[in-house]
Amino acid sequence: MPSGESDLSLLLRGLNPVLHPGEYVFCTADSAESPPGSEPLATFHEDEGMTLILEKNQAEKIGLTNSFPCAWITLSIHSALNAVGLTAAVSTALAKQDIPCNMVAGYYHDHLFIPLEAADQAMQILRNLKGG
């Protein structure tokens, strides 16, 4: 199985950000399993409970308290899990424009969750990073 790209300049040139349609939120659940009726994009188990990232309408439908309405952007480059600098480069570029970013690493790609109203601006910033 390919390990992914680790060279930062190649990662930045190949970012190819994709903005997914919809609105996403962060939720918590007390149990160690996803609540019935939920199909989370991601989960993470913490001492205080399980964090879930869900579509907002799904979270509301099953009655989960949620926060941080956000857009989901995938960086289409297959980044290595041990690549150095990609998270820093992306978050720094967004921070310079006062855009918060929650990054989640998947096996193949990195995913950004940013405020919904900043989605278009964030996409432009990410496209501009391609220059390295």
N, C-alpha and C positions, 0 to 999 in steps of 0.2 A: 504494500500500500504506500503511495507516495507520501513523503513527510511534509511537503509544503515548502514554500519559499521563505528564506530567512534573510536575504539581502535587503536591507532597508530601502535602498534606491529602487530596486526592482519592485518591492512591495508598493511603494508610493506610486510608481508609474503604472502599476496594474490594479490600483484600488477598485476602479469601476463600481462606484457606489450605486446601490439599488434601493430606492424608496418603496417600501411595501405600502399598499393601500390600507387604510383603517387607522384606528386609534387603539393604543395599547396602554395597560396600566400595571402597576406593581401591587400585589396583594400578599396577605399572609394567611396561613391556616395553621391551626394548632396540631392537627394530625400529621403523621409522617407520610400520608398519601394525599394525592390530589383530591379535592372535593368531587363528589359525584356530579357529572354534567360539565366538568371543566376539561379543557384540552389546552394545557399551558404550553407556551412556546419554550419556556425554561422553568426549572425549579432549582432551588438551592436550599439545603437543610442547614439551619442555624440553631444555636442553642435555644433561642426564643420562639422558634417555629419555622415552618417552611415558607420560603418566599416563592411566589409564582408570578410569572409574567403572562398576562392574558389579554385577549381582545377585550376592550372596555365593555361592550354590550354583553359579552359572555359573563364577565365578572358581576355585572349588575343583575343579570338574569338569575344567577344562582345565589345572589345576595351577599357577595363578598365585599367588604369594605376595601376601597382601593385608593391609590394616590398616584401622583405623577402621570397625568395624561400625556402620552408621548407618541412620537413617530418612531418607526423601526426602519433603520437603514442597515443593509448588509454590504460589507466590503467584499466584492466578489472574488478577489484574489485568494488563492489557497495559501494562507499564511501558516508557517510552521509554528507549533505551539511554543517553541523556544526562541522564536524570533525576537530580536532586541530592538526597541525603539518605535515600533509601529503605534502602540497605544499612546506613547508619549507624543509622537508627532501629530497624531489625530486630535488628541485631547488638548494639546497646546494650541493648535490652529483654531479649534472651536472656542477655547477659553479666551483667546485674544479678541473674540467678538462677543464675549460674555454669554456663550451658549454652553449650558451644562450638558454633560454626556455621561451616560452609564454604559460601559462596554461589557459585553459578554462574549467570551471566546467559545466558539464551537470547534469541533475537530477540523473542519475545513475552512471556516470563515469567521471573521469577527463581526459582531452585530452591535450597533449603536442604538441607544434609546435616548432620544433628545426631545425637548419640549415640542409639542405639536406645532405651535406657531412659528418655530424656528426651522422647520423641515426644509423649506426651499433654500434658505440662507445656508444651512448646513450642507446641503447637497452642492451648492456652488463652491463653498470652501473646500470640500473634499475633492471636487473636480480640479480645483486650482492646485491642490497638493501634488497632482500627477506630474508637475514639472520637477518634483524632487526638491 
